[in-house]
Amino acid sequence: MVHVYKTNVPSKAALKQLRPGLDALLKGAKWSFDLKDCDKVLRMECTADAANQVALWLRSLGFVCDELP
């Protein structure tokens, strides 16, 4: 299932630091950021549980991570 989140990840440099954690949490699932979008969109093809874990992890790091409808 595809899950789409609004974030405030500011740059490719920040994303580079987040990549290992995202890869570990999503264990081979597809994910991508659209940093050019005003909502800094994170898309994940994974289970709902995995998406929720990623959202909680990003929030614990101080980022916004809100699911879009």
C-alpha positions in Angstrom: 0.0 0.0 0.0 1.2 3.5 -0.7 1.4 6.0 2.2 1.9 9.7 1.6 3.2 12.1 4.2 3.8 15.9 4.5 7.1 16.6 6.1 9.5 19.4 6.7 12.7 17.7 5.7 14.6 20.7 4.4 17.3 19.4 2.0 19.2 16.6 0.3 21.8 16.8 3.0 19.2 16.1 5.7 17.8 13.3 3.6 21.3 11.8 3.3 21.5 11.6 7.1 18.0 10.1 7.3 18.5 7.5 4.6 20.1 4.7 6.8 17.3 4.9 9.4 14.6 4.9 6.7 16.2 1.9 5.0 16.4 0.1 8.3 12.8 0.8 9.3 11.4 0.0 5.8 13.5 -3.1 5.2 13.6 -3.1 1.4 10.3 -1.3 0.8 10.2 1.5 -1.8 10.3 5.1 -0.5 11.0 8.5 -1.9 11.0 12.2 -1.0 9.8 15.0 -3.3 11.8 17.9 -1.7 10.7 20.3 -4.5 7.0 19.9 -3.5 5.9 22.5 -1.0 4.8 19.7 1.3 8.3 17.9 1.1 6.3 14.7 0.4 7.4 11.3 1.6 5.9 8.4 -0.3 6.3 4.8 1.0 5.2 1.5 -0.4 4.9 -0.5 2.7 2.5 -1.8 5.4 0.6 0.7 7.6 2.6 -0.4 10.6 5.9 0.4 8.9 4.6 3.8 7.7 3.5 4.6 11.3 6.9 3.6 12.7 8.6 5.9 10.2 6.3 8.8 11.1 6.9 8.3 14.8 10.7 8.1 14.2 10.8 11.3 12.1 8.7 13.1 14.7 11.1 12.0 17.5 13.9 13.6 15.5 11.9 16.9 15.4 10.5 16.7 11.9 6.9 17.2 10.9 5.4 14.0 9.4 1.7 14.1 8.8 -0.2 11.7 6.6 -1.9 13.3 3.6 -5.5 12.2 2.6 
